[in-house]
Amino acid sequence: MAPAHRQTDATSAGEEPRELPAAALDRLLHEPARLVIATLLYAVESADFLFLLRESGLSKGNLSSHLAKLEAAGHVAIEKTFRGKIPLTICRLTDGGREALRRYREQLKRVVDTLPE
């Protein structure tokens, strides 16, 4: 029997269940706030925290928390510096993060393609 958290589909009696495309989605990027952050960073070379805050609509705490998770996964690089005496946080999508987002897009396409017309 498949674990409760996995979606499966058996095509006929007695066959082993097969994993549905939705079960293969990257759970880290599938979270809406992290997906917004990743797509914003995909479109630019780098962005500062205030740009991401403004464009994402997230609170400071939520943005910080989601950036930390993306950084821990190696998807985002964060550089903390100063502009004069003002703290400046610059974020960029790593090569691995770009590849993960491309894979996620392909995974999502496969899920959508399984929908009936």
C-alpha positions as CSV (number, residue, x, y, z in Angstrom):
1,M,0.0,0.0,0.0
2,A,1.3,3.5,-0.9
3,P,2.0,5.9,1.9
4,A,-0.9,8.2,2.6
5,H,1.0,11.3,1.5
6,R,1.7,9.9,-2.0
7,Q,-0.8,10.1,-4.8
8,T,-0.9,6.9,-6.9
9,D,-3.0,5.4,-9.6
10,A,-3.4,1.7,-10.5
11,T,-4.3,1.2,-14.2
12,S,-5.8,-2.3,-13.6
13,A,-6.3,-4.7,-10.8
14,G,-3.2,-6.4,-9.5
15,E,-0.8,-3.8,-11.0
16,E,1.6,-1.9,-8.7
17,P,0.3,1.7,-8.2
18,R,2.3,4.3,-10.1
19,E,3.1,7.7,-8.9
20,L,1.0,10.5,-10.3
21,P,2.8,13.6,-11.7
22,A,1.6,15.8,-8.8
23,A,3.5,13.7,-6.3
24,A,6.8,14.5,-8.0
25,L,6.4,18.3,-7.6
26,D,9.3,20.0,-5.8
27,R,7.7,20.7,-2.5
28,L,10.2,23.5,-1.6
29,L,9.3,25.5,-4.7
30,H,5.6,24.5,-4.8
31,E,5.0,26.7,-1.7
32,P,3.4,29.8,-3.2
33,A,5.6,32.4,-1.4
34,R,8.8,30.6,-2.4
35,L,7.6,30.2,-5.9
36,V,6.9,34.0,-6.1
37,I,10.4,34.7,-4.8
38,A,12.1,32.3,-7.2
39,T,10.2,33.6,-10.2
40,L,11.0,37.2,-9.3
41,L,14.7,36.3,-8.9
42,Y,14.7,34.2,-12.2
43,A,13.9,37.4,-14.1
44,V,16.8,39.5,-12.8
45,E,20.5,39.0,-12.1
46,S,19.9,40.0,-8.5
47,A,17.5,41.9,-6.4
48,D,17.6,43.7,-3.0
49,F,15.4,42.8,-0.1
50,L,13.2,45.8,-0.5
51,F,12.4,45.0,-4.2
52,L,11.4,41.5,-3.2
53,L,9.4,42.8,-0.3
54,R,7.5,45.2,-2.6
55,E,7.0,42.9,-5.5
56,S,6.1,39.8,-3.5
57,G,3.6,41.4,-1.2
58,L,5.0,39.3,1.7
59,S,5.7,40.7,5.2
60,K,9.4,41.2,6.2
61,G,9.3,38.2,8.5
62,N,7.7,35.9,5.9
63,L,10.1,37.0,3.2
64,S,13.1,36.5,5.5
65,S,11.9,33.0,6.5
66,H,11.3,31.9,2.9
67,L,14.6,33.3,1.7
68,A,16.4,31.4,4.5
69,K,14.7,28.1,3.3
70,L,15.7,28.8,-0.3
71,E,19.2,29.6,0.8
72,A,19.5,26.5,2.9
73,A,18.5,24.4,-0.2
74,G,21.2,26.2,-2.3
75,H,18.6,27.8,-4.5
76,V,19.3,31.4,-3.4
77,A,22.6,33.2,-2.5
78,I,22.2,36.1,-0.1
79,E,24.8,38.8,0.4
80,K,24.5,41.2,3.3
81,T,26.4,44.5,2.9
82,F,26.0,48.2,3.4
83,R,25.2,51.1,1.1
84,G,26.9,53.8,3.1
85,K,25.6,53.2,6.6
86,I,22.4,51.5,5.5
87,P,22.2,47.7,5.5
88,L,21.7,46.2,2.1
89,T,20.6,42.6,1.4
90,I,21.2,41.4,-2.1
91,C,19.6,38.1,-3.3
92,R,20.2,36.1,-6.4
93,L,19.0,32.8,-7.8
94,T,21.9,30.3,-8.0
95,D,22.6,28.2,-11.0
96,G,21.1,25.3,-9.0
97,G,18.1,27.4,-8.2
98,R,17.5,28.3,-11.8
99,E,17.7,24.6,-12.8
100,A,15.4,23.6,-9.9
101,L,12.8,26.2,-11.2
102,R,13.1,24.9,-14.7
103,R,12.6,21.3,-13.5
104,Y,9.6,22.5,-11.4
105,R,8.1,24.1,-14.5
106,E,8.4,20.9,-16.4
107,Q,6.9,18.9,-13.6
108,L,4.0,21.3,-13.4
109,K,3.4,21.0,-17.1
110,R,3.2,17.2,-16.8
111,V,0.7,17.6,-14.0
112,V,-1.5,20.0,-16.0
113,D,-1.2,17.8,-19.1
114,T,-2.9,14.9,-17.2
115,L,-6.1,17.0,-16.7
116,P,-9.0,16.0,-18.9
117,E,-10.0,18.4,-21.6
